[in-house]
Amino acid sequence: RFPQMWRESLQRSSGGGAAAQRGAPALFERVRQYYALANEEDYRKNGQWQLDLLRIDLQLLEAHRRHAGLPDLEAEDEVDANDGDGEMEEVLLEPEPKPEVKRLPTSKTAA
């Protein structure tokens, strides 16, 4: 059985009228706040937003964040995840150096 929140989400999205379609880009941006790699094409079919998918994914992302004990995201105007040209900035992290492994002498190396 579908959990209650998913069932309610599907019922709300079943209309998919013009007003709901106009609100879809804002919903997608909210998904992108939680998951920067979200791709718009994954939420569109034949030029129409798949509102049920957007809502379900948003609910899952929010629930996962709450379950992990993370604080709420800051308002979108306070956080700028890109450099202004609409493209996400790639951040490369240096790998941490591996600790040196000291080998204990074995019977073969001790003799």
Long-range contacts (C-beta under 8 A, 24 or more apart in sequence): 5-59, 6-56, 6-59, 9-52, 9-55, 9-56, 9-59, 10-52, 10-56, 12-55, 13-51, 13-52, 13-54, 13-55, 14-52, 16-48, 16-49, 16-51, 20-49, 20-51, 21-48, 21-49, 21-51, 24-49, 24-51, 24-54, 25-49, 27-51, 27-54, 27-55, 27-58, 28-54, 29-76, 30-58, 31-57, 31-58, 31-61, 32-81, 33-73, 33-76, 33-79, 33-81, 34-58, 34-61, 34-62, 34-65, 34-73, 35-61, 36-81, 36-88
